[in-house]
Structure formats: structure tokens, C-alpha cells
Amino acid sequence: MRNRQGGGLGLLQDTQLIETLAHSSRKRIPERVVHAKAVGVYGEFEATADCSDLTSASFLNKAGKMTPVLLRVSTVGPESGSADTSRDVHGWEMKLYTDEGNLDWVFNNTVSRS
């Protein structure tokens, strides 16, 4: 900030901006709502057959090839502390760390009400 002569002490001209910035820095960080309850695990994905006739993905081109993977299973709606047995939408994510780059697959499972 500059004074009217171009230097020196700053002038607090925009008091509304200063108040807004001060207020936003003191706000409480809200709880994560979507996919808040989850479990994740690291492991290895093993190709059990050669699929080079179906795809050009290198992690599927040789039987027995191991690829590092991260799996995450989550519930979509309930807040922390709710029952895990509730019938709601569940999410599933799989990240494969291949030699061609990371491959992300994300799925949601909706419950049919019959």
C-alpha cells in the first residue's frame, strides 16, 4: 500500500476489503460432506491373462504383470458418526500407477428402492 505521494506508510482506504479478509481468515473450516467416510488401501493389481488383443494398455499386456494400485471405498451422504449399514450411495475409486502414467477409475453405486 502507498500513500498519496507514492511511498511511505500505507493508507487503509478500502476498509471493507480489510474487514472481509480478516473475517474470512477466522472462519471455521467446514466438515467434509461428500465421501467423508472412507477407507483406502495400497496394493498391487495382477494381470491374470494377456489382453493385448483387446487393449493397448501396457499393464494388461502380459500375464502376471504387477501394477501398484490405490483403492478407496466410501459412503457419499452420511456425516461422521453415522451407521455404516445405511442404504445410501457408495463410491469406489481405483488409481493404477502404470508405466504410461496414472490411471484413475471412479464409480458410484446407487441403491435401488424396491
Biotite code that builds the C-alpha atoms (Angstrom):
import biotite.structure as struc

atoms = struc.array([
    struc.Atom([0.000, 0.000, 0.000], chain_id="A", res_id=1, res_name="MET", atom_name="CA", element="C"),
    struc.Atom([1.228, 3.504, -0.744], chain_id="A", res_id=2, res_name="ARG", atom_name="CA", element="C"),
    struc.Atom([0.354, 6.917, 0.497], chain_id="A", res_id=3, res_name="ASN", atom_name="CA", element="C"),
    struc.Atom([-0.740, 9.679, -1.863], chain_id="A", res_id=4, res_name="ARG", atom_name="CA", element="C"),
    struc.Atom([2.844, 10.731, -2.568], chain_id="A", res_id=5, res_name="GLN", atom_name="CA", element="C"),
    struc.Atom([3.766, 7.219, -3.791], chain_id="A", res_id=6, res_name="GLY", atom_name="CA", element="C"),
    struc.Atom([5.672, 5.877, -0.786], chain_id="A", res_id=7, res_name="GLY", atom_name="CA", element="C"),
    struc.Atom([5.867, 5.870, 2.983], chain_id="A", res_id=8, res_name="GLY", atom_name="CA", element="C"),
    struc.Atom([3.235, 4.481, 5.311], chain_id="A", res_id=9, res_name="LEU", atom_name="CA", element="C"),
    struc.Atom([0.241, 2.744, 3.825], chain_id="A", res_id=10, res_name="GLY", atom_name="CA", element="C"),
    struc.Atom([-3.297, 4.091, 3.943], chain_id="A", res_id=11, res_name="LEU", atom_name="CA", element="C"),
    struc.Atom([-6.116, 1.737, 4.811], chain_id="A", res_id=12, res_name="LEU", atom_name="CA", element="C"),
    struc.Atom([-8.502, 3.134, 2.219], chain_id="A", res_id=13, res_name="GLN", atom_name="CA", element="C"),
    struc.Atom([-10.590, 0.029, 1.496], chain_id="A", res_id=14, res_name="ASP", atom_name="CA", element="C"),
    struc.Atom([-11.826, -0.809, 4.980], chain_id="A", res_id=15, res_name="THR", atom_name="CA", element="C"),
    struc.Atom([-14.498, -3.161, 3.590], chain_id="A", res_id=16, res_name="GLN", atom_name="CA", element="C"),
    struc.Atom([-11.803, -5.296, 1.931], chain_id="A", res_id=17, res_name="LEU", atom_name="CA", element="C"),
    struc.Atom([-9.700, -5.345, 5.105], chain_id="A", res_id=18, res_name="ILE", atom_name="CA", element="C"),
    struc.Atom([-12.734, -6.448, 7.177], chain_id="A", res_id=19, res_name="GLU", atom_name="CA", element="C"),
    struc.Atom([-13.663, -9.162, 4.652], chain_id="A", res_id=20, res_name="THR", atom_name="CA", element="C"),
    struc.Atom([-10.131, -10.577, 4.592], chain_id="A", res_id=21, res_name="LEU", atom_name="CA", element="C"),
    struc.Atom([-9.897, -10.523, 8.387], chain_id="A", res_id=22, res_name="ALA", atom_name="CA", element="C"),
    struc.Atom([-13.284, -12.233, 8.748], chain_id="A", res_id=23, res_name="HIS", atom_name="CA", element="C"),
    struc.Atom([-12.587, -14.985, 6.185], chain_id="A", res_id=24, res_name="SER", atom_name="CA", element="C"),
    struc.Atom([-9.304, -15.934, 7.837], chain_id="A", res_id=25, res_name="SER", atom_name="CA", element="C"),
    struc.Atom([-11.137, -16.587, 11.123], chain_id="A", res_id=26, res_name="ARG", atom_name="CA", element="C"),
    struc.Atom([-13.891, -18.794, 9.709], chain_id="A", res_id=27, res_name="LYS", atom_name="CA", element="C"),
    struc.Atom([-14.237, -22.384, 10.833], chain_id="A", res_id=28, res_name="ARG", atom_name="CA", element="C"),
    struc.Atom([-13.280, -24.954, 8.202], chain_id="A", res_id=29, res_name="ILE", atom_name="CA", element="C"),
    struc.Atom([-16.480, -26.927, 7.479], chain_id="A", res_id=30, res_name="PRO", atom_name="CA", element="C"),
    struc.Atom([-16.678, -30.701, 7.775], chain_id="A", res_id=31, res_name="GLU", atom_name="CA", element="C"),
    struc.Atom([-16.258, -32.592, 4.519], chain_id="A", res_id=32, res_name="ARG", atom_name="CA", element="C"),
    struc.Atom([-19.742, -33.614, 3.401], chain_id="A", res_id=33, res_name="VAL", atom_name="CA", element="C"),
    struc.Atom([-19.387, -35.775, 0.276], chain_id="A", res_id=34, res_name="VAL", atom_name="CA", element="C"),
    struc.Atom([-17.446, -39.068, 0.593], chain_id="A", res_id=35, res_name="HIS", atom_name="CA", element="C"),
    struc.Atom([-16.436, -38.134, 4.160], chain_id="A", res_id=36, res_name="ALA", atom_name="CA", element="C"),
    struc.Atom([-16.391, -41.710, 5.471], chain_id="A", res_id=37, res_name="LYS", atom_name="CA", element="C"),
    struc.Atom([-13.923, -43.871, 3.583], chain_id="A", res_id=38, res_name="ALA", atom_name="CA", element="C"),
    struc.Atom([-11.221, -46.490, 3.787], chain_id="A", res_id=39, res_name="VAL", atom_name="CA", element="C"),
    struc.Atom([-8.213, -46.774, 1.496], chain_id="A", res_id=40, res_name="GLY", atom_name="CA", element="C"),
    struc.Atom([-5.579, -49.418, 0.861], chain_id="A", res_id=41, res_name="VAL", atom_name="CA", element="C"),
    struc.Atom([-2.401, -49.720, -1.209], chain_id="A", res_id=42, res_name="TYR", atom_name="CA", element="C"),
    struc.Atom([-1.687, -52.937, -3.063], chain_id="A", res_id=43, res_name="GLY", atom_name="CA", element="C"),
    struc.Atom([-0.810, -54.487, -6.402], chain_id="A", res_id=44, res_name="GLU", atom_name="CA", element="C"),
    struc.Atom([-3.014, -55.273, -9.386], chain_id="A", res_id=45, res_name="PHE", atom_name="CA", element="C"),
    struc.Atom([-2.047, -58.506, -11.146], chain_id="A", res_id=46, res_name="GLU", atom_name="CA", element="C"),
    struc.Atom([-2.987, -59.153, -14.760], chain_id="A", res_id=47, res_name="ALA", atom_name="CA", element="C"),
    struc.Atom([-4.062, -62.805, -14.860], chain_id="A", res_id=48, res_name="THR", atom_name="CA", element="C"),
    struc.Atom([-4.120, -63.079, -18.657], chain_id="A", res_id=49, res_name="ALA", atom_name="CA", element="C"),
    struc.Atom([-2.574, -61.403, -21.697], chain_id="A", res_id=50, res_name="ASP", atom_name="CA", element="C"),
    struc.Atom([-5.142, -58.887, -23.003], chain_id="A", res_id=51, res_name="CYS", atom_name="CA", element="C"),
    struc.Atom([-3.014, -57.309, -25.740], chain_id="A", res_id=52, res_name="SER", atom_name="CA", element="C"),
    struc.Atom([-5.574, -58.435, -28.343], chain_id="A", res_id=53, res_name="ASP", atom_name="CA", element="C"),
    struc.Atom([-8.227, -56.300, -26.564], chain_id="A", res_id=54, res_name="LEU", atom_name="CA", element="C"),
    struc.Atom([-6.286, -53.235, -25.387], chain_id="A", res_id=55, res_name="THR", atom_name="CA", element="C"),
    struc.Atom([-3.019, -51.369, -25.842], chain_id="A", res_id=56, res_name="SER", atom_name="CA", element="C"),
    struc.Atom([-2.679, -50.620, -22.103], chain_id="A", res_id=57, res_name="ALA", atom_name="CA", element="C"),
    struc.Atom([0.772, -51.876, -21.141], chain_id="A", res_id=58, res_name="SER", atom_name="CA", element="C"),
    struc.Atom([-0.241, -53.047, -17.652], chain_id="A", res_id=59, res_name="PHE", atom_name="CA", element="C"),
    struc.Atom([-2.589, -55.612, -19.256], chain_id="A", res_id=60, res_name="LEU", atom_name="CA", element="C"),
    struc.Atom([-0.264, -56.906, -21.994], chain_id="A", res_id=61, res_name="ASN", atom_name="CA", element="C"),
    struc.Atom([1.410, -59.705, -20.025], chain_id="A", res_id=62, res_name="LYS", atom_name="CA", element="C"),
    struc.Atom([0.038, -62.339, -17.659], chain_id="A", res_id=63, res_name="ALA", atom_name="CA", element="C"),
    struc.Atom([1.419, -61.964, -14.141], chain_id="A", res_id=64, res_name="GLY", atom_name="CA", element="C"),
    struc.Atom([2.415, -58.306, -14.570], chain_id="A", res_id=65, res_name="LYS", atom_name="CA", element="C"),
    struc.Atom([2.093, -56.411, -11.248], chain_id="A", res_id=66, res_name="MET", atom_name="CA", element="C"),
    struc.Atom([0.975, -52.756, -11.105], chain_id="A", res_id=67, res_name="THR", atom_name="CA", element="C"),
    struc.Atom([0.846, -50.629, -7.913], chain_id="A", res_id=68, res_name="PRO", atom_name="CA", element="C"),
    struc.Atom([-2.713, -49.589, -7.041], chain_id="A", res_id=69, res_name="VAL", atom_name="CA", element="C"),
    struc.Atom([-4.570, -47.418, -4.510], chain_id="A", res_id=70, res_name="LEU", atom_name="CA", element="C"),
    struc.Atom([-8.179, -48.384, -3.718], chain_id="A", res_id=71, res_name="LEU", atom_name="CA", element="C"),
    struc.Atom([-10.712, -46.232, -1.832], chain_id="A", res_id=72, res_name="ARG", atom_name="CA", element="C"),
    struc.Atom([-14.265, -47.198, -0.840], chain_id="A", res_id=73, res_name="VAL", atom_name="CA", element="C"),
    struc.Atom([-16.557, -44.528, 0.635], chain_id="A", res_id=74, res_name="SER", atom_name="CA", element="C"),
    struc.Atom([-20.116, -43.590, 1.520], chain_id="A", res_id=75, res_name="THR", atom_name="CA", element="C"),
    struc.Atom([-21.481, -40.469, -0.149], chain_id="A", res_id=76, res_name="VAL", atom_name="CA", element="C"),
    struc.Atom([-24.100, -38.949, 2.119], chain_id="A", res_id=77, res_name="GLY", atom_name="CA", element="C"),
    struc.Atom([-23.885, -39.561, 5.860], chain_id="A", res_id=78, res_name="PRO", atom_name="CA", element="C"),
    struc.Atom([-21.872, -37.411, 8.201], chain_id="A", res_id=79, res_name="GLU", atom_name="CA", element="C"),
    struc.Atom([-19.158, -38.723, 10.502], chain_id="A", res_id=80, res_name="SER", atom_name="CA", element="C"),
    struc.Atom([-20.572, -40.917, 13.259], chain_id="A", res_id=81, res_name="GLY", atom_name="CA", element="C"),
    struc.Atom([-23.483, -42.334, 11.248], chain_id="A", res_id=82, res_name="SER", atom_name="CA", element="C"),
    struc.Atom([-24.047, -46.060, 10.762], chain_id="A", res_id=83, res_name="ALA", atom_name="CA", element="C"),
    struc.Atom([-22.059, -47.821, 8.054], chain_id="A", res_id=84, res_name="ASP", atom_name="CA", element="C"),
    struc.Atom([-25.017, -50.103, 7.328], chain_id="A", res_id=85, res_name="THR", atom_name="CA", element="C"),
    struc.Atom([-27.299, -47.355, 5.985], chain_id="A", res_id=86, res_name="SER", atom_name="CA", element="C"),
    struc.Atom([-28.542, -47.866, 2.428], chain_id="A", res_id=87, res_name="ARG", atom_name="CA", element="C"),
    struc.Atom([-27.135, -44.929, 0.522], chain_id="A", res_id=88, res_name="ASP", atom_name="CA", element="C"),
    struc.Atom([-24.868, -44.196, -2.432], chain_id="A", res_id=89, res_name="VAL", atom_name="CA", element="C"),
    struc.Atom([-21.367, -45.668, -2.142], chain_id="A", res_id=90, res_name="HIS", atom_name="CA", element="C"),
    struc.Atom([-18.273, -44.649, -4.065], chain_id="A", res_id=91, res_name="GLY", atom_name="CA", element="C"),
    struc.Atom([-15.301, -46.676, -5.271], chain_id="A", res_id=92, res_name="TRP", atom_name="CA", element="C"),
    struc.Atom([-12.065, -45.284, -6.690], chain_id="A", res_id=93, res_name="GLU", atom_name="CA", element="C"),
    struc.Atom([-9.047, -47.112, -8.088], chain_id="A", res_id=94, res_name="MET", atom_name="CA", element="C"),
    struc.Atom([-5.788, -45.416, -9.072], chain_id="A", res_id=95, res_name="LYS", atom_name="CA", element="C"),
    struc.Atom([-3.319, -47.544, -11.034], chain_id="A", res_id=96, res_name="LEU", atom_name="CA", element="C"),
    struc.Atom([0.285, -46.313, -11.160], chain_id="A", res_id=97, res_name="TYR", atom_name="CA", element="C"),
    struc.Atom([1.272, -47.615, -14.613], chain_id="A", res_id=98, res_name="THR", atom_name="CA", element="C"),
    struc.Atom([4.483, -47.015, -16.559], chain_id="A", res_id=99, res_name="ASP", atom_name="CA", element="C"),
    struc.Atom([2.381, -44.979, -19.035], chain_id="A", res_id=100, res_name="GLU", atom_name="CA", element="C"),
    struc.Atom([1.060, -42.665, -16.292], chain_id="A", res_id=101, res_name="GLY", atom_name="CA", element="C"),
    struc.Atom([-1.607, -42.792, -13.603], chain_id="A", res_id=102, res_name="ASN", atom_name="CA", element="C"),
    struc.Atom([-4.972, -44.316, -14.496], chain_id="A", res_id=103, res_name="LEU", atom_name="CA", element="C"),
    struc.Atom([-7.991, -43.281, -12.370], chain_id="A", res_id=104, res_name="ASP", atom_name="CA", element="C"),
    struc.Atom([-11.303, -45.097, -12.303], chain_id="A", res_id=105, res_name="TRP", atom_name="CA", element="C"),
    struc.Atom([-14.172, -43.663, -10.228], chain_id="A", res_id=106, res_name="VAL", atom_name="CA", element="C"),
    struc.Atom([-17.541, -45.345, -9.684], chain_id="A", res_id=107, res_name="PHE", atom_name="CA", element="C"),
    struc.Atom([-20.722, -44.601, -7.686], chain_id="A", res_id=108, res_name="ASN", atom_name="CA", element="C"),
    struc.Atom([-23.220, -47.288, -6.741], chain_id="A", res_id=109, res_name="ASN", atom_name="CA", element="C"),
    struc.Atom([-26.808, -46.147, -6.264], chain_id="A", res_id=110, res_name="THR", atom_name="CA", element="C"),
    struc.Atom([-29.226, -48.194, -4.215], chain_id="A", res_id=111, res_name="VAL", atom_name="CA", element="C"),
    struc.Atom([-32.467, -49.288, -5.865], chain_id="A", res_id=112, res_name="SER", atom_name="CA", element="C"),
    struc.Atom([-35.511, -48.760, -3.662], chain_id="A", res_id=113, res_name="ARG", atom_name="CA", element="C"),
    struc.Atom([-37.911, -51.623, -4.277], chain_id="A", res_id=114, res_name="SER", atom_name="CA", element="C"),
])
